Amino acid sequence: GQVELEVIKMHENKMPLNLPCPSPNIPHPITPIIYAGQCLWEGTNISEGRGTTRPFEIFGAPFFRKLMRDWADRWNEDHREAILRPLVFVPTFHKYQMEYCYGFQLHPVSRDFHSLWYSLQLIRAVRMELDEFFWLEGPYELGSHKPAIELLVGDSLLLDYLNGSVTDHLVREKLSEHERRWVDHCSAYLLYDDKLLISRVPLP
């Protein structure tokens, strides 16, 4: 049926500082900034950090040890918008429960950080570097027989990119174009003076 809806605008100076977390897996203000890309690890045999105090910010696996020195240094040198900090962690549940995992903590350090684009590049690079890497098979969600990575990525071009058959340029163009469309569509519904920003997907 029809209902009456009244939207009450929030005053900026009354915004509470201790907002509760919407999920135990979104425990920190940084989590929403990185989640769009880092959630894709869920479609792999790599721990996305569930079972730690910083899920999605932390990721790795017992066989990640070979990436923690020279590879990580080269990666950070080529991707200055964030830093991968090597660490060892033990998930208390989920993938590799109570096992030592070698991996990284992701630290965005620039406004140019684009979570989805950054993690797409990262997962593709890790997949090419580690023979132990694989996509999880079998149904991921009730009502769908698709594997997890297909549902999480949700786009055939991005999936092809992860599998190494699409160029960076095509993906960057697609991400930029779709974000522009989204901003144009949503702008008519904004309640506040703040404008939606198009993420800076670096284009050649």
C-alpha positions in Angstrom: 0.0 0.0 0.0 0.9 3.7 -0.1 2.5 5.4 2.9 3.3 8.9 3.7 7.1 9.5 3.9 8.8 12.4 5.5 12.6 12.7 5.1 14.2 14.7 7.9 17.5 16.3 7.0 20.5 15.9 9.3 22.3 18.9 10.6 26.0 18.6 10.2 26.8 20.0 13.6 24.7 17.4 15.3 26.3 14.4 13.6 27.2 11.8 16.3 30.8 10.8 16.5 30.1 7.3 17.9 28.0 5.8 15.2 27.5 2.1 15.6 29.1 -0.3 13.1 26.4 -1.7 10.7 28.2 -5.1 10.7 30.9 -6.9 12.7 32.7 -7.1 9.4 32.7 -3.4 9.0 34.5 -2.5 12.2 36.3 0.7 11.3 35.7 3.9 9.3 38.3 2.7 6.7 36.3 -0.4 5.9 33.7 1.2 3.6 36.5 3.0 1.7 38.2 -0.3 0.8 35.3 -2.7 0.7 34.2 -2.3 -2.9 37.4 -3.9 -4.1 38.6 -5.9 -1.2 35.4 -7.9 -1.0 36.4 -9.7 -4.2 38.9 -11.8 -2.2 35.8 -13.7 -1.0 35.7 -15.4 -4.4 39.2 -16.8 -3.9 41.0 -19.1 -1.6 42.7 -16.1 -0.1 41.5 -14.9 3.4 39.8 -11.6 3.1 40.5 -11.1 6.8 37.2 -12.4 8.3 38.0 -13.7 11.7 40.4 -10.8 12.4 39.8 -7.3 13.9 40.2 -5.7 10.5 38.4 -7.7 7.8 39.0 -6.6 4.2 41.8 -4.3 5.3 43.8 -7.5 6.1 44.2 -10.3 3.6 46.5 -13.2 2.9 47.0 -17.0 3.2 49.6 -19.5 4.5 51.3 -19.5 1.1 51.6 -15.7 0.8 55.1 -15.7 2.4 56.9 -15.4 -1.0 55.1 -12.1 -1.7 56.1 -10.3 1.5 59.5 -8.9 0.5 60.6 -7.9 -3.0 57.2 -8.4 -4.6 55.5 -6.1 -2.1 58.2 -3.5 -2.4 57.8 -3.4 -6.2 54.0 -3.3 -5.9 54.1 -0.3 -3.5 56.5 1.5 -5.8 54.2 1.2 -8.8 50.9 1.9 -6.9 51.5 5.0 -4.8 47.8 5.6 -3.9 48.0 2.9 -1.1 50.6 0.9 0.8 50.6 -2.8 1.5 52.1 -3.4 4.9 53.3 -7.0 5.4 52.1 -8.9 8.5 51.2 -12.3 9.9 47.7 -13.0 11.2 45.6 -15.8 12.6 41.9 -15.8 11.7 39.7 -17.0 14.6 37.1 -18.2 12.1 36.3 -18.6 8.4 39.2 -19.3 5.9 42.3 -20.8 7.5 40.8 -20.7 11.0 43.6 -20.7 13.6 46.3 -21.0 11.0 49.2 -18.6 10.5 48.6 -16.5 7.4 51.1 -14.3 5.7 49.7 -11.3 4.1 49.1 -7.5 4.1 47.2 -4.7 5.6 46.0 -2.2 3.1 46.6 1.5 3.9 45.1 4.0 1.4 47.3 7.1 1.5 45.9 9.3 -1.4 42.6 10.8 -2.5 43.3 9.0 -5.8 42.7 5.7 -4.2 40.0 3.8 -6.1 39.1 0.7 -4.2 37.6 -1.4 -7.0 40.3 -0.5 -9.6 43.1 -1.0 -7.0 41.9 -4.4 -5.9 41.2 -5.6 -9.4 44.8 -5.0 -10.3 46.0 -6.5 -7.0 44.0 -9.7 -7.4 45.1 -10.1 -11.0 48.7 -9.7 -10.0 48.5 -12.1 -7.1 46.8 -14.7 -9.3 49.6 -14.5 -11.8 52.3 -14.7 -9.1 51.0 -17.6 -7.0 50.3 -21.1 -8.4 48.4 -21.9 -5.2 45.7 -19.2 -6.1 42.3 -20.4 -7.3 38.8 -19.2 -7.6 36.3 -20.8 -5.2 33.9 -23.2 -6.9 30.3 -24.1 -6.2 27.3 -22.0 -5.4 28.0 -18.8 -3.3 24.5 -17.6 -2.5 21.1 -19.3 -2.1 19.2 -19.2 -5.4 22.2 -18.9 -7.6 24.5 -21.6 -9.0 27.2 -19.1 -10.0 30.6 -19.2 -8.3 31.4 -16.4 -5.8 33.7 -14.4 -8.0 31.1 -14.1 -10.8 28.5 -12.8 -8.4 30.9 -10.5 -6.6 32.4 -9.0 -9.8 29.0 -8.9 -11.6 30.5 -8.0 -14.9 32.0 -10.1 -17.7 34.6 -7.6 -18.7 35.9 -7.2 -15.2 36.0 -11.0 -14.8 37.9 -11.3 -18.0 40.4 -8.7 -16.7 40.9 -10.8 -13.5 41.6 -13.8 -15.8 44.2 -11.8 -17.7 42.5 -11.4 -21.1 41.4 -7.7 -21.0 43.7 -4.6 -21.0 43.9 -2.0 -18.2 42.7 0.7 -20.6 39.3 -1.0 -21.3 38.6 -1.5 -17.6 39.5 2.1 -16.7 37.3 3.5 -19.4 34.4 1.4 -18.3 34.7 2.3 -14.6 34.9 6.0 -15.4 31.9 5.9 -17.7 29.7 4.0 -15.3 30.6 6.3 -12.4 29.8 9.4 -14.5 26.4 7.9 -15.3 25.7 7.1 -11.6 26.7 10.6 -10.5 24.4 12.2 -13.1 21.5 9.9 -12.1 21.8 10.4 -8.3 22.5 14.2 -8.3 18.7 14.9 -8.6 18.1 13.2 -5.3 20.7 14.7 -3.1 19.5 16.4 0.1 22.7 18.2 0.9 25.0 20.7 -0.7 27.8 18.2 -1.0 28.3 17.1 -4.6 29.0 13.5 -5.5 32.5 13.1 -6.8 33.6 10.9 -9.7 36.5 8.7 -8.5 39.7 9.4 -10.1 40.3 6.2 -12.1 43.6 7.0 -13.7 43.2 7.1 -17.4 46.2 7.1 -19.9 
